Amino acid sequence: MNVDLPVSAWISITSFGSVGVMGPVALIVAAWLALGYRWKYACAWLALLGAASGLVALSKIAFIGWGIGLRNLDFTGISGHALMSTAVLPVAIFVALLPARAAVRALGVAAGLLLGVWVGVSRVVLDAHSISEVVAGCALGALVALAFVRIAWRAESGRLAPTPVAASLAAVVVALHGVPVPTQHWITEIALGLSGHERPYVRASWKAKLYRAPERRTELQPEQRAAA
């Protein structure tokens, strides 16, 4: 997928959707909800995001460990960047704008969704994910965001001023942008540990149907260790 922007710009855009950025932002959002509104909103937000993140992890583990995916859709797992950006950004803007009028809040949520989709597009441009994987991530993230917005839409307004909320969220984004978090490595280790395979399934050979399932890890017998 070709879009007329330099690669460095797309890398910068995609970095906004990393767990290292969106994870802390999600926690700050939960903290503001708990401090300025009600604990139930913070719990609902974390529960929705946690459940969706679990689905992403399971889809990736299924492919990496067992080669479970959809070849005709080039689908090997839900995009985590697409999920996190389309879930967290709209909710972060919504929480900052809770004291504002309903129309302003709605515009903020829409802007957050568009920004999240833009991060998803970057994943396709950089060949990190297929279109189907990004669409799945954006759809799941939007579902999480809109579900939470519906839950908290009638939250008592005026408890928090928009400025400190927005400033804290922006500070976290700026401070953590580009900081690497090896989530893919962790997921791969979990997948290999659960499946017992020595190496992960990879997209290219899986799509070409050339990939042979790796043998399971086995413990060497004493005489085999001696021979080795």
C-alpha positions as a printed Julia matrix, in Angstrom:
228×3 Matrix{Float64}:
   0.0     0.0    0.0
   1.56    3.28  -1.14
   0.7     6.61   0.47
   2.64    9.76  -0.33
   4.49   10.25   2.96
   8.11    9.43   3.83
   8.69    6.18   5.69
  10.0     8.08   8.71
   6.65    9.87   8.99
   4.73    6.59   8.89
   7.03    5.12  11.53
   6.33    8.13  13.74
   2.57    7.74  13.21
   2.59    4.02  13.93
   4.54    4.58  17.15
   1.55    6.38  18.64
  -0.4     3.1   18.59
   2.14    1.04  20.5
   1.29   -0.49  23.86
   4.14    1.54  25.34
   2.2     4.75  24.56
  -1.47    3.78  24.52
  -1.22    1.53  27.59
  -0.11    4.34  29.95
  -2.61    6.73  28.35
  -5.39    4.21  29.04
  -4.28    4.0   32.68
  -4.21    7.79  33.03
  -7.73    7.92  31.59
  -8.84    5.36  34.19
  -7.19    7.4   36.96
  -9.0    10.59  35.92
 -12.29    8.7   35.74
 -11.78    7.32  39.24
 -10.69   10.66  40.71
 -13.12   12.96  38.97
 -16.16   10.79  38.38
 -16.89    7.27  39.6
 -14.85    4.13  40.07
 -17.41    2.2   38.02
 -16.42    4.15  34.92
 -12.74    3.4   35.43
 -13.49   -0.29  35.97
 -15.75   -0.46  32.92
 -13.09    1.19  30.77
 -10.3    -1.13  31.88
 -12.54   -4.2   31.58
 -13.55   -3.37  28.0
 -10.0    -2.59  26.91
  -8.6    -5.63  28.75
 -11.08   -8.0   27.1
 -10.3    -6.63  23.64
  -6.54   -6.8   24.29
  -7.0   -10.41  25.34
  -8.66  -11.2   22.01
  -5.74   -9.63  20.17
  -3.22  -11.68  22.14
  -5.18  -14.91  21.64
  -5.44  -14.36  17.89
  -1.68  -13.83  17.64
  -0.84  -16.78  19.89
  -3.1   -19.03  17.8
  -1.19  -18.15  14.64
   2.35  -18.04  16.02
   1.95  -21.29  17.94
  -0.34  -23.33  15.7
  -0.63  -21.53  12.36
  -4.31  -20.73  12.84
  -5.42  -17.95  10.51
  -7.36  -17.15   7.33
  -5.2   -17.48   4.2
  -7.81  -16.08   1.83
  -7.93  -12.89   3.92
  -4.2   -12.84   4.74
  -5.21  -12.8    8.41
  -2.73  -13.93  11.06
  -3.98  -11.96  14.06
  -5.74   -8.75  15.06
  -3.57   -5.64  14.85
  -2.76   -4.48  18.37
  -1.74   -0.99  17.23
  -5.06   -0.56  15.41
  -7.0    -1.78  18.42
  -5.19    0.38  20.98
  -5.28    3.57  18.92
  -8.96    3.35  17.93
  -9.98    2.38  21.47
  -7.81    4.68  23.58
  -7.64    7.91  21.56
 -11.42    8.48  21.28
 -11.94    7.7   24.96
  -9.04    9.93  26.05
 -10.48   12.86  24.1
 -13.99   12.06  25.36
 -12.89   12.08  29.01
 -11.04   15.37  28.54
 -14.19   16.86  26.99
 -16.73   15.43  29.43
 -17.52   18.89  30.9
 -18.23   20.19  27.36
 -21.47   20.12  25.41
 -22.67   16.88  23.87
 -21.9    18.03  20.31
 -18.3    18.87  21.25
 -17.85   15.49  22.92
 -19.23   13.71  19.87
 -16.83   15.6   17.59
 -13.96   14.69  19.89
 -14.84   11.0   19.76
 -15.07   11.14  15.96
 -11.67   12.85  15.76
 -10.17   10.19  18.01
 -11.56    7.42  15.84
 -10.1     9.03  12.71
  -6.7     9.35  14.38
  -6.88    5.71  15.41
  -7.71    4.61  11.86
  -4.77    6.68  10.62
  -2.48    4.69  12.91
  -4.03    1.53  11.48
  -3.3     2.71   7.95
   0.35    3.16   8.93
   0.54   -0.53   9.84
  -0.5    -1.5    6.33
   1.83    1.02   4.7
   4.77   -0.34   6.71
   3.81   -3.96   5.87
   3.43   -4.74   9.55
  -0.12   -6.0    9.05
  -2.52   -6.9    6.27
  -5.63   -4.88   5.53
  -7.87   -7.51   7.11
  -5.85   -7.48  10.34
  -6.0    -3.68  10.57
  -9.73   -3.61   9.76
 -10.33   -6.14  12.54
  -8.26   -4.09  14.98
  -9.95   -0.81  14.1
 -13.42   -2.37  14.28
 -12.7    -3.93  17.69
 -11.15   -0.72  19.0
 -14.07    1.38  17.79
 -16.48   -1.06  19.45
 -14.63   -0.69  22.76
 -14.54    3.11  22.5
 -18.19    3.52  21.54
 -19.33    1.03  24.17
 -17.54    2.99  26.87
 -18.76    6.35  25.55
 -22.3     5.05  25.77
 -21.74    3.89  29.36
 -20.21    7.2   30.49
 -22.12    9.63  28.27
 -24.33   10.85  31.12
 -21.51   11.1   33.67
 -21.88   14.15  35.9
 -20.21   17.02  34.1
 -17.97   19.69  35.55
 -16.04   17.47  37.96
 -12.77   17.95  36.06
 -11.49   20.83  33.97
 -10.47   19.79  30.44
  -7.05   21.49  30.6
  -5.28   19.35  33.25
  -6.74   16.14  31.82
  -5.66   16.98  28.27
  -2.24   18.22  29.45
  -1.51   15.03  31.39
  -2.52   12.82  28.48
  -0.46   14.84  26.0
   2.56   14.74  28.32
   2.39   10.94  28.5
   2.14   10.63  24.72
   5.11   12.95  24.12
   7.25   11.35  26.83
   6.69    7.76  25.73
   6.45    8.17  21.95
   9.02    5.93  20.31
   9.9     4.0   23.47
  10.04    0.31  22.41
   8.09   -2.36  24.24
   8.82   -5.97  23.07
   5.21   -7.17  23.14
   5.63   -9.27  20.0
   8.59  -11.08  21.56
   6.6   -11.8   24.71
   3.64  -13.12  22.72
   5.95  -15.31  20.64
   7.53  -16.79  23.76
   4.1   -17.52  25.21
   2.9   -19.09  21.96
   5.95  -21.33  21.66
   5.71  -22.3   25.31
   2.07  -23.29  24.98
   2.39  -25.07  21.64
   5.68  -26.78  22.46
   7.09  -25.85  19.05
  10.67  -24.73  18.59
   9.98  -21.96  16.09
   6.96  -19.78  15.24
   4.76  -19.88  12.2
   5.54  -16.99   9.84
   3.31  -15.29   7.31
   5.25  -15.79   4.04
   5.67  -19.57   4.17
   2.22  -20.0    5.75
   0.59  -18.14   2.87
   2.51  -20.2    0.34
   1.51  -23.39   2.17
   5.18  -24.33   2.31
   5.44  -24.27   6.07
   5.81  -27.58   7.84
   4.74  -27.65  11.44
   7.87  -27.66  13.6
   8.53  -30.64  15.78
   7.6   -30.3   19.4
  10.26  -29.67  22.0
  11.45  -32.85  23.6
  13.68  -33.58  26.56
  16.91  -35.42  25.75
  17.41  -38.79  27.37
  20.59  -39.23  29.48
  22.36  -41.24  26.73
  21.42  -38.58  24.16
  22.86  -35.84  26.35
  26.11  -37.83  26.66
  26.29  -38.26  22.9
  25.68  -34.55  22.4
